[in-house]
């Protein structure tokens, strides 16, 4: 059975309040008494109840993080970024995933309605009216990653998905000479997927290349979805010359489909992706993709949240937009 603070106080022949002050480095305890208490606490293997102590102080030193998924390189890197900043600021994180709209609401209600955390970071493809209502009624500090429309008094960190998709599509057209560019898109209700598809379409339009609906195929942001989408594209009578996948996981799936059908990247068809996750470095040939500083996004969100927690009402909401860049690999080639 765990040792209690009452037992430490009894052994040291002091009050519980004195033990508490000594363990919290209080200045009102004599050095000799403090030393004696620390020795006794160590001998008894006393572990303070940090959660109970923080709840008394009306803080938990915990940050809630709600993500669409908690698997895959992209979300792992978001967690890494948040955790690195949180750890350096003496905070811990609790991570929850939201596979659908309902768990997002439940996670927010748990985190924001029961004083479980000091603040919350949420990354959700859809911020609906129910979620906005929860946010409005709560005093819990919040930061949203990829927020489509600003919410009053909420900090945001956004990826410039449109710019990244436009840039890589134009690169394929202008720099490499591709004229038949297909797109494997993400989920229909996902803001990242919507913006990346919009950037792709705009680049085609600005470069006078016809938009073929049969060359825009859903892939669900998964490797298997990318594989199936690519198989559909390669079964068409008029095949594309290059596929721009809305994320690197779908691009990896395209590699599988191309290989299984006896084609080669980039000789028979080129492939480009988006995110520049760890996996993309190990695809052969190396994937041409859009780089997002994913870990930095997590860090930025954590910095904004901790600043808001510490400054409270004096904090003015900030809206950060993260730019992207192109990583040139060997998965696409110049068209003669």
C-alpha positions in Angstrom: 0.0 0.0 0.0 1.4 3.4 -0.9 2.7 5.7 1.8 0.6 8.7 2.7 1.6 12.2 3.5 0.1 11.7 7.0 2.5 8.8 7.6 5.5 11.0 6.6 4.3 13.8 8.9 3.8 11.4 11.8 7.3 9.9 11.3 8.9 13.4 11.1 6.8 14.6 14.1 5.6 17.6 12.1 2.2 18.7 10.6 1.0 17.6 7.2 1.2 21.3 6.1 4.9 21.4 7.0 5.5 18.2 5.0 3.7 19.7 2.0 5.7 22.9 2.2 9.0 21.0 2.5 8.2 18.8 -0.5 7.2 21.9 -2.5 10.4 23.7 -1.6 8.6 26.2 0.6 10.7 29.0 2.2 8.8 28.8 5.6 10.4 25.5 6.6 13.7 25.4 8.5 16.5 23.8 6.4 17.2 21.2 9.0 13.5 20.2 9.2 13.2 20.2 5.5 16.2 17.9 5.2 14.8 15.5 7.8 11.4 15.4 6.0 13.0 14.7 2.6 15.1 11.8 4.1 12.1 10.3 5.7 10.0 10.6 2.5 12.7 8.9 0.5 13.0 6.1 3.1 9.2 5.5 3.1 9.2 5.8 -0.8 6.5 8.5 -0.6 5.1 9.6 -4.0 3.0 12.8 -3.9 -0.3 12.6 -5.6 0.5 15.1 -8.3 -2.9 15.1 -9.9 -4.7 15.7 -6.6 -2.2 18.5 -5.8 -2.7 20.2 -9.1 -6.5 20.0 -8.9 -6.4 21.8 -5.6 -4.3 24.5 -7.4 -6.9 24.4 -10.2 -4.4 23.2 -12.8 -3.4 19.7 -14.0 -0.2 20.3 -16.0 -1.9 18.2 -18.7 -2.7 19.2 -22.3 -5.3 17.3 -24.3 -4.6 16.5 -27.9 -7.4 15.4 -30.2 -6.3 14.0 -33.6 -8.2 12.4 -36.5 -5.9 9.3 -36.1 -3.1 8.4 -33.7 -1.3 6.1 -36.2 0.8 7.0 -39.2 3.8 9.1 -39.6 1.9 12.4 -40.0 0.0 12.2 -36.7 3.0 10.7 -34.9 5.1 13.8 -35.9 2.3 16.1 -34.7 2.4 14.3 -31.3 6.2 14.5 -31.2 6.1 18.3 -31.8 3.4 18.9 -29.1 5.1 16.6 -26.6 8.6 18.2 -27.1 7.3 21.7 -26.2 4.9 20.4 -23.5 7.8 18.4 -21.8 10.1 21.4 -21.8 7.3 23.4 -20.2 6.6 20.7 -17.6 3.3 19.6 -19.1 2.1 16.1 -20.0 -0.2 15.2 -22.9 -3.2 13.0 -23.2 -4.0 11.9 -26.8 -7.4 11.0 -28.2 -8.4 10.0 -31.7 -11.5 11.1 -33.5 -12.4 8.6 -36.3 -15.8 10.3 -36.8 -17.7 13.4 -35.8 -19.1 11.9 -32.6 -15.8 11.1 -30.9 -14.6 14.7 -31.5 -17.5 16.0 -29.5 -17.1 13.4 -26.8 -13.3 14.1 -26.4 -13.9 17.8 -26.2 -16.7 17.4 -23.6 -14.5 15.2 -21.5 -11.4 17.4 -21.8 -13.1 20.8 -21.5 -16.1 20.0 -19.4 -14.5 18.1 -16.5 -11.3 20.0 -15.8 -9.2 17.1 -16.9 -6.7 19.3 -18.7 -5.3 22.9 -18.7 -5.8 23.3 -22.4 -6.7 21.4 -25.6 -5.2 21.2 -29.1 -7.6 19.8 -31.7 -7.0 18.8 -35.3 -10.3 18.0 -37.0 -11.3 17.9 -40.6 -14.7 19.4 -39.7 -15.5 22.0 -36.9 -19.3 21.9 -36.9 -21.8 23.9 -34.9 -21.9 21.4 -32.0 -18.1 21.6 -31.6 -18.3 25.4 -31.8 -21.0 25.4 -29.1 -18.8 23.3 -26.7 -15.8 25.7 -27.4 -18.0 28.8 -26.8 -19.3 27.5 -23.4 -15.9 26.5 -22.1 -13.2 28.5 -20.5 -10.5 25.9 -21.3 -7.8 27.4 -23.6 -7.9 25.9 -27.1 -5.8 25.8 -30.2 -7.1 24.4 -33.5 -4.9 22.9 -36.2 -6.4 23.3 -39.7 -9.4 25.5 -38.8 -11.3 26.4 -41.9 -13.0 29.5 -40.5 -11.8 31.5 -37.5 -13.5 31.0 -34.1 -13.6 33.9 -31.7 -10.8 33.9 -29.1 -9.2 30.6 -30.5 -5.6 30.4 -31.8 -5.1 28.5 -35.0 -2.3 26.8 -36.9 -3.0 26.2 -40.6 -1.2 24.4 -43.4 -1.2 26.2 -46.7 -2.6 23.1 -48.5 -3.9 25.1 -51.5 -0.5 26.7 -52.2 1.4 23.4 -51.8 -1.0 21.5 -54.2 -0.9 24.3 -56.7 2.9 24.5 -56.6 3.6 20.8 -57.1 0.9 20.5 -59.9 2.4 23.4 -61.7 5.9 22.0 -61.2 4.8 18.7 -62.9 3.3 20.7 -65.8 5.8 23.6 -66.3 9.1 22.0 -65.2 8.6 18.4 -66.3 6.2 18.8 -69.2 3.4 16.5 -68.0 0.0 17.2 -69.7 -2.0 14.3 -68.4 -2.1 14.8 -64.6 -4.4 12.7 -62.4 -5.3 13.3 -58.8 -6.0 10.8 -56.0 -8.0 12.8 -53.4 -8.5 12.4 -49.7 -11.9 12.2 -47.8 -14.7 14.4 -49.1 -15.3 16.1 -45.8 -11.6 16.7 -44.9 -10.4 20.3 -45.2 -6.8 19.3 -46.2 -8.2 17.1 -49.0 -10.5 19.8 -50.2 -7.8 22.4 -50.4 -5.3 20.1 -52.1 -7.8 19.2 -54.7 -8.7 22.9 -55.2 -5.0 23.7 -55.7 -4.6 20.9 -58.2 -7.6 22.1 -60.3 -6.5 25.7 -60.2 -3.0 24.8 -61.5 -4.6 22.8 -64.4 -6.9 25.7 -65.2 -4.1 28.4 -65.1 -2.0 26.2 -67.4 -4.8 25.6 -69.9 -4.9 21.9 -69.2 -8.4 20.2 -69.5 -9.8 18.9 -66.2 -10.9 15.3 -66.6 -13.3 14.1 -63.9 -12.3 10.4 -64.5 -8.8 11.3 -63.5 -9.9 12.5 -60.1 -10.3 9.4 -57.9 -10.9 9.1 -54.1 -8.3 7.4 -52.0 -9.3 8.2 -48.4 -5.8 9.2 -47.3 -4.8 5.6 -46.8 -2.2 3.4 -48.6 -4.8 0.8 -49.6 -7.1 3.6 -50.9 -4.2 4.9 -53.0 -3.5 1.4 -54.3 -7.2 0.9 -55.4 -7.4 4.4 -56.9 -4.3 4.0 -58.9 -5.5 0.6 -60.2 -8.6 2.4 -61.4 -6.6 5.1 -63.2 -4.4 2.5 -64.9 -7.4 0.6 -66.1 -8.6 3.5 -68.2 -8.3 3.5 -71.9 -6.7 7.0 -71.8 -4.2 6.7 -68.9 -2.6 9.7 -67.1 1.1 10.4 -67.4 1.5 11.3 -63.7 -0.5 10.9 -60.5 -0.6 13.6 -57.8 -1.7 11.8 -54.7 -3.2 14.0 -51.9 -0.8 12.5 -49.3 2.2 10.3 -49.2 0.4 7.3 -47.8 -1.8 7.2 -51.0 1.3 7.8 -53.1 2.8 4.7 -51.5 -0.3 2.8 -52.4 0.1 4.0 -56.0 3.6 2.5 -56.0 2.1 -0.9 -55.0 -0.5 -0.8 -57.7 2.0 0.2 -60.4 4.4 -2.5 -59.5 1.7 -5.2 -59.3 0.5 -4.3 -62.8 3.9 -4.6 -64.2 4.6 -0.9 -64.7 7.5 1.2 -63.5 7.9 4.5 -61.7 8.6 6.9 -63.4 9.2 5.3 -66.8 5.6 4.3 -67.3 3.9 6.7 -65.0 5.1 9.4 -62.5 3.9 9.7 -58.9 3.9 12.8 -56.6 2.7 13.1 -53.0 2.0 15.5 -50.2 3.3 15.7 -46.6 6.9 14.5 -46.9 6.4 11.9 -44.1 9.3 9.7 -43.0 8.1 6.9 -45.3 8.6 9.0 -48.5 12.4 8.9 -48.1 12.4 5.1 -48.4 10.1 4.7 -51.4 12.1 3.6 -54.5 12.5 5.7 -56.5 12.4 8.6 -53.9 9.0 10.3 -54.0 8.6 13.8 -55.3 6.4 15.4 -52.7 5.2 18.6 -50.9 7.1 19.1 -47.7 5.2 20.2 -44.6 7.2 20.9 -41.4 4.9 18.5 -39.5 6.8 18.5 -36.2 7.0 22.3 -36.2 3.2 22.5 -36.6 2.8 20.5 -33.4 5.4 22.7 -31.7 3.7 25.9 -32.8 0.3 24.7 -31.6 1.8 23.7 -28.2 3.6 27.1 -27.8 0.4 29.0 -28.6 -1.6 26.9 -26.1 0.9 27.1 -23.2 1.2 30.9 -23.8 -2.6 31.1 -23.6 -2.7 29.0 -20.4 -0.2 31.2 -18.7 -1.4 34.6 -19.9 -5.2 33.9 -19.7 -7.3 36.9 -20.5 -4.3 39.0 -21.6 -3.6 36.6 -24.4 -4.5 37.8 -27.9 -5.4 35.0 -30.4 -2.9 34.3 -33.1 -3.4 32.7 -36.5 -0.3 31.0 -38.0 -0.2 29.8 -41.6 2.6 27.2 -42.3 4.0 27.4 -45.9 5.1 24.3 -47.9 7.9 23.5 -50.3 8.6 20.9 -53.0 11.0 17.9 -52.4 12.2 16.8 -55.8 12.7 13.0 -56.0 13.1 10.6 -58.8 9.4 9.5 -59.0 8.7 11.9 -61.9 10.8 12.6 -65.0 11.1 15.2 -67.7 8.8 14.6 -70.6 10.6 15.0 -74.0 
